[in-house]
Structure formats: C-alpha cells, structure tokens
Amino acid sequence: MAFLRAETGDPELAEKIRMDYTSVPLDAPTRALLDYAVKVTREPWSCTRSDIQALRGLGLTDEQILDGVQVAALFNYSNRVAEALGVEVNEGYATLGIKSGVIEGS
C-alpha cells in the first residue's frame, strides 16, 4: 500500500483503490489496466493478444501495459512468497505515507 499511497499522493484514494478500485472514478485506460491486472492475477491462462489490443485501443503504450503486467506479477509473486513463509509486514512500511488520522485505524 505504501507504493500506491506514494504514487497517488492521496492516502484516502489509495485506500479506496485498494479496497475496491471499481468504486473509484478512474479514467478508462487506468480502469482497463487494473481490470487486466486482475485477470493476470486470477486467470493468467486466459490472457490473449486481444486483451493487449484492447488496452492499446484505449491509448496505452506497450511500455505502460508491460509496466502494469510486471507490477501485478511482482506483487503476486512477493505476496505468495510472504504468505507461504509467514512473513510479517514491517510496520514502518505498512504505515508509510499515512498521516495520523487520515485513514481509520492509522
């Protein structure tokens, strides 16, 4: 989450995106890339060239698509390794970018 808070510069928006990005008003290319990241996460075997063409059709460059896929894959990998080994999240990282009182529980 620290990455998302840093990227958006808005802890509340980052939390809303984390909880349910489909409920946040996002531009069409960003929404489509997030939808594709979900597909990469949940059913990577079903990803096709037509998915990439659709993202390009929304104006995303190949570099942006590659970045999105790599970020999703990296988070999937690191989360699975951490969960499999019982790794605890570093509290300093978990709260990075959160101002006291901005997000409930912080």
C-alpha positions, -999 to 999 in steps of 0.1 A, spaced: 0 0 0 29 24 6 36 22 -31 1 32 -40 0 60 -14 33 74 -28 21 70 -64 -12 88 -59 -1 112 -32 -35 107 -17 -38 82 12 -76 81 11 -77 75 -26 -51 48 -23 -72 31 4 -103 33 -18 -84 18 -47 -71 -10 -25 -105 -19 -11 -124 -17 -45 -109 1 -74 -141 -3 -94 -159 21 -70 -134 49 -77 -138 73 -106 -108 64 -128 -101 72 -165 -109 44 -189 -73 34 -196 -64 32 -159 -96 12 -152 -89 -12 -181 -53 -17 -170 -65 -25 -134 -91 -49 -149 -63 -66 -168 -41 -68 -137 -70 -87 -120 -72 -110 -150 -34 -116 -149 -38 -124 -111 -68 -146 -112 -67 -163 -146 -34 -157 -164 -40 -186 -188 -69 -167 -203 -49 -136 -213 -48 -131 -250 -35 -108 -277 -69 -93 -279 -66 -81 -243 -34 -62 -253 -50 -48 -284 -80 -35 -264 -55 -18 -240 -37 -3 -269 -71 8 -283 -76 29 -252 -43 47 -258 -20 27 -235 15 22 -249 33 -12 -249 55 2 -221 26 11 -199 10 -23 -205 43 -41 -197 47 -20 -165 12 -29 -154 17 -66 -160 51 -66 -143 38 -48 -113 9 -72 -109 31 -102 -114 57 -89 -89 31 -82 -63 15 -116 -69 49 -133 -65 61 -114 -34 27 -118 -17 26 -155 -23 62 -160 -10 55 -139 20 23 -157 28 39 -191 23 67 -183 47 45 -165 72 64 -132 67 50 -103 88 47 -69 72 71 -43 85 51 -18 105 72 11 92 64 1 56 28 -7 62 21 28 75 44 47 51 26 77 36 -3 76 61 -8 108 81 -22 103 115 -60 103 114 -63 103 76 -73 67 74 -93 49 101 -70 28 122 -39 47 115 
